[in-house]
Amino acid sequence: MRRYAKPIVVADDLDLLQGRTTGVVTLPPHLDWSGAADYDVDAPAGSSISTELS
């Protein structure tokens, strides 16, 4: 079992999640350390990443 330094936040209700559902999302550096923080939500990989980060 892995222990995390920070608690993981999960929405109680998916209807509470907000954010873009189309286009490009640019994440701030504290959420994306890869240096390529732009994600196309319309692309299959981009939509799965934005869902994980919502």
Secondary structure as UniProt FT lines:
FT   HELIX           14..16
FT   STRAND          24..26
FT   TURN            29..31
FT   STRAND          38..40
FT   TURN            41..42
FT   HELIX           44..53
//
